[in-house]
């Protein structure tokens, strides 16, 4: 990943990525799953810059300090939100959720 800030994934975020890969593989095949996961990881890589991308949104209505970034896929929007918190040195990915989900229902206490 590029940039100055480190990125870590909560267990729930890693599970989300695993589930997205499995669902996409089952519905669209392994090549599409790989392409889509790479697009999500490219979006996460944007968060390593010293400041969040301009399209990142503060989501204090979900939880204090939470931000979302709607992913991009080859210049277009993908269908997932990256939910994260940040400091000057680190970005903590809490969840990777489909944009049809009610985000606040799926954000629990950070589980490591």
N, C-alpha and C positions, 0 to 999 in steps of 0.2 A: 504494500500500500504506500501511496505517496504522501508527502507533507511532513509536518513537524509533530503533530499530535499522534499519540498512540491510540489504538482502538482495541477495546475488549468486548467480548460478547457474553451476556448473561446466558445461563443455561437455557432459559426459555427462548432466547433469540437463536441459539444454535439448533434447538429443537424445531423452531419455526423454519429455518433454512433446510433442515433435513426433510421436514414434511412437505415443503414446497417442491423440493427436488423429487421426492417420491411421487407426489401427485402429478407433477408435470411429466415425469417419465411415463407414468401409467396412462396419461391422457394424450400426450403428444410425442413421446419417444425420448430416448436418452440424449440425442443431439440437441433438441429443443430445451430440455431440462438444463443441460450444461450451458447453453447460450443464455437462458433466463437467469440462472444463478450467477453467471459472470456479470450480467447487467446489474443485479442486486449488489454484488461486491464492488462494482465500479461506482455505484451510488454511495456505498459506505466509504469508499476511498476518498470521495469528495470531502468527507468530514475530517480528514487528517490535516486539511489546510488550517492556518492559524485562526481563522474565523469561519463560522458556518456559512454555507452558500446563501445567497440572497433569497432563494425560494424556501429556505428552512423557516418553520413557523413555531413560535413559542406556544405551548399548549398547556398553560397553567390550569385550564379548566379540567384537564385530565389528571394531572398531578404537578405539584410545584417543581419547576425546573425541567420539565419534559419538553422536548422539541420533536417535531416530525419533519421528515423529508420525504416527499413523494418521489419514488424512483423514476429514472429515465431509462428508456430502452432504445438505443440508437437514435437519440434525439427526440423520441416521443415518450410520453408517459407510459410507465409500466403500471401494474395493478397493485403494487405494494407500497406501504408506508414503512419507513424506518423510524422507530420510536427510540429516542436516545436522550441522554443527559451529557453535559460537557463541562470541562474545566479548561483552563488555558493549555494544559498539557495532555489531557486525555478525553476520549469520547467513549462512553459506555453505551453499547447498543442493548436496549432492553427487550425489544420485540421487533419482529418483521411481520407485519399484518396486512392482509388483503384490504384494499380500500373499500370493500363493501361491508366490512366488519365495524361494529361500534367499538372504537378503540379503547374507550375508558373501561369497558367490561373485561378487557384482556390484559390489563396492566396491573400486575400484583407487585408485592414487595420484591426487590431485587434478590435473586436466589443464587448469586455467584456466577 
